[in-house]
């Protein structure tokens, strides 16, 4: 694990400590979780932008259409065929 050190406004440090106390976790854990969630969100936003910049080709979209067809036949009545 790598140690990060940074400065924050006094009011933000107090708020972080209050939330840590309220949640019953250490302040470091609260900040680790907050950083993790923020990085996950940023990654998701970058992935959305990549998908928007390069939408599916018609060939790739055809796979989604095939998935919408559902099963070709209802085989549920064959469930007891091996008994």
C-alpha positions in Angstrom: 0.0 0.0 0.0 1.3 3.5 -0.8 0.9 6.4 1.5 -0.6 9.6 0.0 -0.4 12.9 1.8 -2.2 16.1 0.9 -3.6 19.2 2.4 -7.3 20.1 2.8 -9.2 23.1 4.1 -9.7 23.0 7.9 -13.5 22.8 7.5 -13.1 19.7 5.2 -10.8 18.0 7.7 -13.4 18.6 10.4 -16.2 17.3 8.2 -14.2 14.2 7.3 -13.5 13.5 11.0 -17.2 14.0 11.8 -18.3 11.6 9.1 -15.7 9.0 10.1 -16.9 9.2 13.7 -20.5 9.0 12.6 -19.8 6.0 10.4 -17.6 4.3 13.0 -14.6 4.1 10.7 -11.2 5.7 10.8 -10.6 8.9 8.9 -8.0 7.2 6.7 -10.5 4.5 5.8 -13.2 7.2 5.0 -10.7 9.0 2.7 -9.5 5.7 1.1 -13.1 4.8 0.3 -13.9 8.2 -1.0 -10.9 8.2 -3.3 -11.8 4.7 -4.5 -15.4 5.6 -5.3 -14.3 8.8 -7.1 -11.7 6.9 -9.2 -14.3 4.3 -10.1 -16.7 7.0 -11.2 -14.0 8.7 -13.3 -13.2 5.4 -15.0 -16.9 4.8 -15.8 -17.2 8.3 -17.3 -14.1 7.7 -19.4 -15.6 4.3 -20.6 -18.9 6.0 -21.5 -17.0 8.7 -23.5 -15.1 5.9 -25.3 -18.3 4.1 -26.2 -19.9 7.4 -27.4 -16.8 8.2 -29.5 -16.8 4.7 -31.1 -20.4 3.3 -31.3 -21.0 -0.3 -32.3 -20.7 -1.1 -35.9 -23.8 -2.6 -37.6 -22.2 -6.1 -37.4 -21.6 -5.7 -33.7 -25.2 -4.4 -33.2 -26.5 -7.5 -35.0 -25.4 -9.6 -32.0 -27.7 -7.6 -29.7 -30.6 -8.1 -32.1 -30.1 -11.8 -32.1 -30.1 -11.8 -28.3 -33.5 -10.1 -28.4 -35.0 -13.0 -30.2 -35.0 -15.2 -27.1 -35.1 -19.0 -27.3 -36.0 -20.4 -30.7 -38.3 -23.0 -29.1 -39.8 -23.7 -25.7 -38.0 -26.8 -24.5 -39.3 -26.6 -20.9 -41.6 -29.6 -21.4 -38.4 -31.7 -22.1 -37.1 -31.1 -18.5 -38.2 -34.6 -17.4 -37.3 -36.4 -20.6 -34.3 -38.2 -19.1 -36.3 -39.6 -16.2 
